[in-house]
Amino acid sequence: MTTTVVLADDQALVRAGFRMILESEPGFEVVAEAADGHEAVAAVERHRPDVVLMDIRMPHLDGLEATRRLASGDARVLILTTFSVDDYVYEALRAGASGFLLKDAPPEELIKAVRVVASGNALLSPAITRQVIEEFVRGGAPRARPAPGLQLLTARELEVLRHMAKGLSNAEIAAELVVSETTVKTHVGRVLMKLQLRDRVQAVVLAYESGLVQPGSGS
């Protein structure tokens, strides 16, 4: 099955590089390129891709607002960023992005990241995601009141959410709790359903904003 991708970046050379990497790998097709957020939204509406590689800093309409406009659709947004901490990365997560990818990541990481996001998972394994979220929380990211939905979770589901927020995979959570990976998947699904969340990234954001997990509370 082919994974379709839209590339959104205001630098043509960056788009060309990503296109070359993706299309050199079987099973990927770049269906459109966009130089700003308006073009990205239009391209997604036209082509209905599986994944959007979205730069945050673009003219006319930035990647943050474009991600927000795409949040209700089926396309998964993978944010392109530098590790010098873009000011809007945290907001992009809240807007519905499914993860991060460093612009200077090696080709194999790009391929892996697109596959992970296209499969419906959030890109939370790399420490980048956790570190960026923690940095923004430390720096005074907006804190919400405790989410009412947390009261719907069982003690075990809260435990699973805490581990998710620390960036652990299902297999790692299973090892921590001494249960099967299938059991963990069931708990994760229930957490997302009860909290009405799209994916694990949104679960991480909620966990930090609600105070369920504190920055630096674990690796």
N, C-alpha and C positions, 0 to 999 in steps of 0.2 A: 504494500500500500504506500502511495506517495504522500509525503508530508509537504504541504504547500506553505510558502513563506512570503511575507511582504517585508521588505527592507526599508526602514524609515530613518534616514540620516541626512543632514544637510551637506555632507561631504561626499562628493561623487566617488572619490578614491576609496573611501571607507566602504561604501556600498559595493563597489566593484570587487574589493577584496573579500567581503563576506559572500558575495555571489559566487566567486570563483571557488571558495572553500566548500560551500554547500553543494554546488552543482557538480563538484568532483566526487561527491559521495553518492552512491546509489540510493534512491528512495527520497531524494529531496528535489523540489522544484521551486525556484523563485518566480512567483507569478507577477510581481510588480515591485517597483521601487518608488520611494517618496522622499522629497527633499524638505518637506515641512509637515506639520501636524494635519493641516487641511488635506493635503495629498494623501497622507496615511489613512485618514478616516475614509476618504473617498475610495481608496484602493481596497480597503477591507470590505466596504459595502459592495464593491463591484466583484471582487474575486472570492470573498469568503474563505480566507486562508486559515490554516490550522494555527499558525504562529506568526506574530509580528515582532520583529526585532526593532525596538523603538529607542532612538536616542532621546534624551530628555531635553537637551538644549538645541532647539531648532527655531527658525524665524517664523513669524506670522502666527503660528499656533504651536506651542511647545509640546513636548512629549507627554507632560503631565496632563494637560487638558485633553489631548488626543486619547490618552489611556482612559481617562474618566469617561469620555464619550463612547468608548468601545467596551466599557465594563459590562454592559448588559448583553453583549453578543457572545458568540461562541469562540471567537479568536482569543488565543492566549497571548498575553503581552510579556515579552522578555525585555527588560530594560537594559539598554547599553549605557555603561557608565565608566568613569575613571575612579580609581580608588582614593582620589584626593577629595572624596566625599562631596558629591553634588548636593546642593542645598535642597533639592526637591525630591531626592530619592525616597525619603520616608513618606512624603505625600503621594508619591507614585504607588507605593505599596497600598496605601489606604484607598487609592483610586481603583485598585483592582489588578495591579501588575502581578505576574506569577513568579517573578524572580529577577535576578541580576546577572549580567554578564559583563566582565571587564572588556573594554575595547581592545586591549592588548593580550587577551587570552589566546593561548595556542589553539591551532585549528581543531585538535581533538576535543578540546573543552567546548568549543562552539558547537560541534556536531552533537556532543553528549547533551549539552544544555537544551538545544532545540528538540532533541528526542525526548528528554525528560518532560519538558513543558508540553509538547505535542501529545504525549501519552496521558495528559490530564493531571500530572503531578506538579507540585511546585518545586522550584529549584531552591531547596533549603539546605542541601547537604554541605556545600562549600561554606567555610567560615565567613565568607564575605557577607552573606545575608545577615547572619546573626550580629556580626561586628557593626555593620552599618546601622541596624535597628538599635542596638545598644548605644551607639554613639549619639543617635538622635534623641533617644530617651534621656541620656545624660545631659544633652545640650538643651533640654527643655522642650522636647516635642510635645504637642498638645496631649494632655492627659484627660481621658474621658472618665465619667463616673463608672463605678463597677457595673459591668454589663449585666442586666437582669437575667439574661439567658444562662449565666453561670450557675444560677440556682437550680437549673434544670438538670445539671450534670451530676452523675453519681461521683462518689469519692474516687473510684478507679478512673473514670473519665477525666476528672480534674487532674489526676496524676499523669495520665497520658498527655493531656494538653500541656502540662508543664514541661514534659520531656520534648514534645513537639516544638515548644517555644525555644528550647535550648539547641534546636537544630538536629536532634537525633532522628535517624531513619526508623522505619518500622522494625527492622531487624534489631537495631540497637535498643529500641524501647522494649522489645520482647525479651532481650537478654537482661535488661535492668529489672524487669518485673517478673522474670522467670515464667513467662507464658509463651504461647505459640505466636508466630507472626500473624497468623490468620485471626487470632483473637485481637491482636493490636489493630489490625485493619478494620475489624468490626467496631472497636472503640473509636477509632479515628472517624469513621463514617458517621457514627452517632453524634460525636462532638460537632462535626461540621453541620449535620442536619439540625440538631437542637439549637445551635447558635446561628443558623441560617447563613453560613459562610460558604464561599465559593471554593476555597482551597486552603492548604496549610499555611500559606503566606498570610492570609487574612486572620487565621487562627493565632499566628505569632504576634501580629499587630495587636489583636484584642488582648492577648495575654499580657503584653507589656503595658498597654494603655490602662487596663483595669487594675494593674498592680499585682496580678496573680504571680507574675515572674518579675524579679528585679534585675536591672542591669548588673552583669558580673556575677550572677547567682549560680553560674555553672557553665562548663564548656560543652 
